[in-house]
Amino acid sequence: MLQVRTPVWASLVLALALNASCAAPYADHPRVFFAMALPSIWQAGGVQSELGLEMVMVAVLVHEMTHTHQFAAYTPRLDALDQRFGLGGTLTDDIVQNTCREHADFVAAYETERDLI
């Protein structure tokens, strides 16, 4: 899990360098931060969707803001599991995608369900 120290501006720069959006707890404080790139950054990165960029960004915003409310309850539990089983920091919100992306049957089933939405 990405844990960043202050100052706040450095945390935001790091988050946006790694992703178009990010939510994470500070390493030494119970508070969390959220950062999201401006639309021009998404456009420059070639982000496109038939839903439209604005709708995609709203979905990402809701996703990341949800994380800001989950950290207090789940970070200590996930950190304990990570240490107990030596997972090497692989417990992220992308664990299913990272684990299953090479399995064609899983990808096909996911895409079929996604297309129904």
N, C-alpha and C positions, 0 to 999 in steps of 0.2 A: 504494500500500500504506500502510495506517495505521501510522505510526511515532510512538510516544509516549515522552516523557521522564519521568523520575522526578518526584515521588514516586510510589510504587506505588499508593497509594489514589487519586490523581488519574487514573492510567491506567485503573483499574478503573471509576471513575465515568464516564469518557469512553466506554469500551468498552460499558458497559451502557446509556448514553444513546443510542448509535448502533444497537445491536442487543441481542437477548436473550442473545447470546453472542459472544465474540470471542477470537481468539488473534492475537498480533502480536509482532514483535521490538521491543525498545527502540531508539530512534533512534541512541543512541551506546554501545550495549553488545551483546555477542553473545548475551545471554540473551533469553528470550521470556517473555511472560506470557499467561495464559489467564483469562478471566472469564466467568461464566455467571450469569444472573439466577436468583433463587430461584423455586420453583414458583408462589408467590403472584403474582409479576410476570407470569409466563407466563399464568396464569389471568386476571389483570386485563386482559391484552392480548387475551384472547379466543382464545388458541391452543387448537385442538381437533383431534382426529384419531380416526379409528375404532380406531387402535392404542392409544389412551390417552395422556394427557399424559406419564406416567412413561416409556413406551417412546420417545416422541418426544424427550424430554430426554436419555435414554441415547444415542440415535443422534446427537444434536447434540454431546453430550459426547465421544463417540468421534471424531466428525468434527473438532472443534476440537483435541482432544489430538493427533490425527494431524498437524495443522498444526504443533504445537509441535516435532515431530520433523523436519518438512520444512524449516523456515526456514533452518537452517544450510547445507544443501546447495543449496537452490533460490533463496533470496533474492538472492544475488549474481548468479546467472545471469539471473534475471528482471529485476533492476534493469539489467543490461547490455543486455538486449534492449529494455527500455523506453526507455533512453537512445538506443540505436543507431537505433531505428525511430520515435522520438518518439511513443510510445503514450499519453503523458499519464496514466500510472498506471492504465490500464484492465485490466492483467493481474491479475485477481483470481480467486478460486475460483468466481465467479459469471459469468465471461466468456461461457460458452456460453448460459446463461439470458438474460443481457443482450443478447447478439447475436441470438439466435434467437427470442425471445419473440413477435415480431411476425410470424413465419412460421408460418401456420396448419398447413401440412403437417408441419413439424418438431414443433410442439406436439402434434399428433394422434399422430404416431409415438412420441414420448416417452411420452405418456399411455397408449398401448396397451401399450408395453413395461413401464411402471411397474405397470400393473394386473395384469400377469402374475406379478409378484413376490409 
